[in-house]
Amino acid sequence: MVTKGITVLADYNRKRMPAPDTPNPYLTGIHAPMTEELTIEDLPVTGTIPAALDGRYLRIGPNPIAADPASHHWFIGDGMVHGLRIEGGHARWYRNRWIRSTPVAAALGDPATPGPRHGHGDTVNTNILGFAGSTWALVEAGSYPVRLGETLDSLAYDNFGGTLAGSFSAHPHLDPLTGEMHAICYEGADQNIVRHVVVGADGTVIREEPIAVRDGPSIHDCAITARYAIILDLPVTFSMKALIGGHPFPYRWKPDHRARVGLLPRDGGSDDVIWCDVDPCYVFHPANAYDLPDGRVVLDVVAHETMFAESVHGPDSPRSAFERWTIDPATRTVERRVVDARPQEFPRPDERRFGQPYRYAYTMALPEDPAINFSGGTHLIKHDLEAGTRQTHDFGEGRFPGEFVFVPAHADSAEDEGWLIGLVIDLPNETTDLAILDARDFEGAPVASIRLPHRVPPGFHGNWVPTLG
């Protein structure tokens, strides 16, 4: 009854929010949503698509179908999937499809996607990946995942065949040595528990272990090593005031929340977590983590000075940097070292090295001006963490890349032997390119570029899903 009462009050206050004095930055300009679903075949290619690439590049992000500018937050927009099918050196097709959540299906006059629901809403908009023979669209802290078909149609909400009890994560990570997928999951309805969830290689949950926390921390991502699952319990927490005030994303910067990193033994419980204090900051995304021979743990992250301290529409960090954290479970301390102080986000390694020592990480530049709403950097960065050097690939004025994913050239290729693939918005021309870079010739021109005749709004995460043999 209390929950229902709070929900009614929040809905009432949301409808009473005054119209903004300026346009909502996540509904206008580069973020203006697409208004239709397209199917485009035989796309034009500049350069030569590597013959070894056979699969789909998939990207998901928020694309609200009927947003209220007064209350809209970037993170809660209706999910839209974009995909390009690549085969035999050709770009066979591009498709974009809304996830058929209950409100989207109603707006389009379509049947809602079947399958079990979890929580109060069923929006899924944050990540998309291939696992256990299926394509999964993911969100944190709320809905179950959605299984998608080959051509991006929403097939079913799926709690891994009935084996997942609670919410899932936008950022599960595949252990390449075991085939298991690990995630740290949270939800607003339970502010005292997060869960370590492990999904086996067959697509069923084999572990869902509760871990005690306080204040309802927002844990967007996690990392693993051979020994640990790493929990990032940082000062962005659930805000009842924001929820009752009508804000659909009720998480805020809470400076008095203890900032800490948890080392959870992979088969351990809540009492086994080694909590290590860290200076207050917020991390959306680690790049990778691994164990050192002396028992310490390396964790590479993009760290933000604060997050959600002022803006009610999206990220508002005044500064970010790529950092190496060395965690000492003996002293329960975290040593932070800045690798690159330039603003950046979306770090990605060669994920065949996930949880293991690695050399290269790739990030997307953020604009120097934090008011440009998490978009506006024109370059990618390649970090050589052994040599301590970095390279830059700049796409040029008015061209804004999103997150790029590393795709190895073959199963046994070296760590940077392969391609980086991602979308680049050409804002002056309102078009988009899928760019394919040679990771070893990072500063060189793309080996191939596939032109889309429209702007794909900035989204969150994309992955390469190879065709199964």
N, C-alpha and C positions, 0 to 999 in steps of 0.2 A: 504493500500500500504506500509506503514511504517513497519507493522508487517511482511508482506511477505518479504520485503527487509532484515529485521533483521534475519528472519528464513533462508533465502538463505545464508547470510553471516555467520551465525552460522554453518550451514551445511558445508560450504566451509572450515571454519577454523577447524572444527572437523576432516575432512578428511586429513588435513595437519598436524595434531599433530604427533610429532616424536614418533617412537617406544620407549617404556620405557626401561630403562637400566636394570630393574629388573622385574620379572613377576608381573602382577597385582595381589594383594593379594586376591581379591574377585573373581578370576577365577582359582585359584590354591590351592593346599593343601586341607584343610578341606572345602573350599568354591568351589572346582571344581564342575561344574554343572553336573547333571545327563544328559545322552544323549538319553534316551529312556523312553517310557511310559510302565509301568508294571501292570499286574494284577496277584496277588498271592493269592491263596485261602488256607484256613485252616492253619493258621500260627501257629508255635510252641509256646507254652506258658510254662513259668516257674512259679510255684506257682498257685494260684487260682484267677481267675477273679471274682470280686464280682458279685453275681447273679443279683443285682439291676441295673447293668450297661447294658442298652439296647439303643444303638445309635451309633453315629459315632464320633470319634476323628478326627478333620480336622485341617490341618496346611497349611499355604501358605507362599511362599517366592519367591525371585527372582531366576530364573534359566535360564540364557540367552541362547538362541538357536544359536546365531551367533554374539558374542560380539567382539568389537574392543578393545583389551587390552589397547590401548593408551588412550581412552576416557571413558572406562567403569566405571560407578559408581554403587556401590552395590544397591542403592535405585531404579535404573531404569531397572534392569534386568527383562526379561519376567517372568510373573507370572506362578508358578506351584503349584498345590494343591496336598497335600498328605492326604489320608484318610484311616482309619481302621474302619471296621464295627465290633462291638462287640455285641454279643447276646447270652443269655443262657450260660454264662461262656466260650464262644468260641470266637476266633478271626476269623470271617468268611472270611474277605478279606482285602487286602491292594491294593490301586490303587494310582497312581500318574498321573496327567493329566495337560498339559499346558492349561492355559486360551487361548482360540482361538481368540486372538487379530488379527488385520489385518496382521501385519508382521509375527506372528507365523503361522497363517493359510496359508499364502503364502509360508513360508518355508517348511511346512509339506505337501503342495499340497491339503489342505482341504478348504472347504468353510469358509469364515469368519463368525463369530458369528453374527446373525441378531440383529437388535435393534438400537436405536438412539445413536449417538456418541456426545461427548462434548469435546471441546478443540482440540489440535493438535495431540494428541496421544491417544491410547486406551489400553495401558498397565495397567493391574490391578494385584497387587502383594503383598499387605500389610496385609490384615486381611480377615478373613472368619468367618461367624457366621450364626446362624439360627434366623429368625425373620419373623413373620406374615405368617408362614407356608411355607417359602421358605429358601433356602440356598443362601447367598449373599457373593460374593467376592468383596473386597473394596480396594480403593486407595484414597489418598488425592490429592487435588489441580488439578485434571485433569479429568479423565474418569468417566463416570457414572458407577455405580455398574454392576456386571454381576451376573445373576441368574444361579445357577448350579443345575443339576439334582442329584438324589439320588446316582448315581455312578460317580459323579464329572464331567460329560460332561457339556460344556458351552452351556446353552440354549439361553440366550439373554442378550444383554445390556439393562438395565431397569432403567429408571429414576422414579421409583416408580409409574409406570402407567401413566407417563406424568405429574406428579405433582411436580417434582423437576426441577427448572429452571437452577441453576448453578451447580458447582462441588459439590462433597460430601466429606466425611471425611473417613480416615482409622479407626477412633476411635469414632463411635457413642456409646452412653451409654444408656442402658435401665434403665428407672426408674421403679423399681419393684413395686412401689405403684400405678403408673398410667398406666403402660404398654406402655408409650410413649418412643421414642428413641430420644435422644438429641445429637447434634453435632455442633461443631464450624468449619466452612468450609472456605477455602481460595483458591485462584488461582492466578498464576503469571500474568495473563492478566489484573488483576485489583488490583493494589498495595495499593489502598486506602479504600478497603472494605473487611471485612470478614462477614460471615453470621451465625446467629444462626438458625439452621434448626431443626425442630421437626417433626418426622414421627409418625403418630398415630398407634395405635395397629393394624389397618387394613392394614397397609403398604402404606398409602398415606401421603404426606407431608401436614401438617396443619399449619406450620409456617416457613417462610424463611425471617428473619429479618436482614437487612444490618446494620453493625456496622462500624463506621468510624475508620480507623487506618492510619498509615503512613509507607512508606518504603517497604510494602509487606512482613509482618512477616510470617515465616514458623510456623504454629500452628499445630503440629502433633496430639495433643490430647487435651482433655478438662476434666472437671469434673462438677458435679451438686450437689446441696444441695436442701433441700425442698424449699428454697427461690430463689436460684440463679443458673444461668449457669456461669461457671468460664472460663474466657478467659486468655490465657497465651501469652502475647505480649512481646516477649523476643528477644535478639539481634542476632538472625539468620534471615536474610532478603534476599529478592530478589536482585541479583547482575546482572545488565545489562552487566557489564564487563565480568563476567563469562559466561553469555549466548553468547555474541558476540564472545568470545574466543573459543567457540565450546563445552563448558562443558555441558553435558545433564542434570546435576542437578545444577541449577544456584542459589544456596543459600549459603551464606557465613556469618561468624561471623562479626558483625558490632558493635564495642564497643561503638560508640556514639549514637546508637539507645536506646531510653529510655526504660529501663526494667520495666514492670508493670504487675500487675494482675488486671483483670477487673471482677467486680461482676455485672453481668447483671441480673436484676430482670426477672424472667422467662417470663413475658408477657410485658417487657419493650422494649424501643427502644434505639437507639444510645445515645441519650442525657441522658438516665437514668443510664448508666454504671457508677459504682463507681470505678475509676481507683486508684490503690494503688501502689506506687513505691516499687520496690524490688531491692536488689543488683544484678548486672548483672550476669547472669548464663543462662543455657538452660535446659529445661525440655522436654524430649520426652513423659514421661508417669507419670501421677499421679497414686497413688494407690486408693485414695478415698477422699471424702470431706464431711463435714457436718456442720450444724449450731450449735453454742453454745447458751445457754439460754440468755447470755448477748448481743447477736447481732453479736459477732465476728464469724469468719468462720475458721475451721480447714481444711487444705489441706495438704495431705501427698504426697510427690513426690520423685523421684530420680532426683537430681540436678547435672548438669555437669558444671564444672568451665568455660569452653568454648566449642564450637562445630563448626566444619568446618572452623577452623581458618587456617589450613595448608593443610590438605589432600584434594585431589580432587577425591579420590576413595571411601571414606566412612567416618564413624564417627572417630573423632580424639580427643576426650576429654582427657585431661591429668589427670583429677580426677573426680570422682563422689561419691555421698553419698546419703543415704536415709535420708530425712529430713522431719520435721514437720513445716509447715508454718502456723502461726496464723495471720489471716488477720483482721484488724480492720477498718470497713467502716467509723467509726466516725473520726478517725485520719488519715485515708488513708495510713496506714503503714502495713508492713509485717514483722513479727518477725520470723526469721529462726533459727531452732534448729536442730542440727545433731542428728539423732537417731542412725545411724550406719555409721561410716566413711569408711567402707570397700567398694571397687568398686562393684557396682551391678546395675542391670537393670530389666526391665519387671516386675514391681510390680503388683500383682493381689490380690484382696480381695475375700471373699465370696460375690459374686455380688448380692445376695439377700439383702445385706446391703448397696448397692450403694446409695450414697447421704444421708446416715444415720450414726449415731455413730456405730463404729465397733471396734473389738479387734485385729484381726489377718490380717497380710499381708505377702505374699510370694514373694520372689525375686530370681533372678538368679544371681549368682556371676559372675563378670567380672574378667579378669586376672589383676594382679597387674601391669603388663607391658602393658601400653596402646597401644604399637605397635603391639599387637597380634590381632588387628582388630575385637574387639567386640566379640571374641570367645576365649575360653581357660580356663575359670573357670570350676572347676569340681564339684561345690556344689550348692545347693539351701539353702536359708535362710528363716526361719519362725520367724517373728517378733510378739511378744506378746506386743501390744502397751499399754495395761493396766498395766501389771507387769513390763514392761521395760526390758524384757529379750528376748533372741533370741536363736534359735536352728539351727544346721547345718546338712544337709544331704549330705554327700560326696559320689560321685559315684566311686571314685577311679582314679588312674593315667590313663591318656589317654582316659577318658570317660567324655564327655562334654554335659551337659544338655542344652536344650533351655528353653523357657518360659513354665511354668507349669500352668494349669488352675485348680481351685478348683471346684469339683463336689459334691454337697450335697448328703448324703446317702438317704435322702427322703425329702419331701416338708417341713416338720416341724423339721428337724434335727437342732441340735445346730450349732453354727457358725463354729466350726472346726470338726464337725462330718461328715466325708465324705472322699473323695479321691482327691489327686493331680495327674494329668495326664499330661504327656509330653514326648517328644522324647529325647533320650540320644544317642549321637554319640560315638561309640567305634572306635576311629580313628586308633589304631594299627591294628585292624582286619577289618576295612572298613565295619562295620555293624552298625545297629541302633536298639535300643530297644524302644518300647513304655512302659514306666514304670508307674506303678500305686502304689502310696504311700498312706498309711493310715495317714491322716493329724494329728491324735491324737498320732500316734506313728511315729513321723516325722523322728527321727533318726534311726528307725529300717529298716530292709530290705524291699524292695518293696513287697507288697502282691502278685503282679503278674508282669511279664515282657514278652512282646511279641517281638520275634526276627524278624527283617527284614534282609535279606541276603545282604544288600547293605547300603552304606552311604547315608543318606538324608542330603543334605547340610544345614548348619544353615539357618534358615529362620526368619520370623518376628513373626507372631502371630498365635495362635491356639485356638480352642474352642471345647467344647463338645456340640454336637447337639443331644439331646435325641430323640428317636423314638416317634412320635406323636401317642397317643392312639386313 
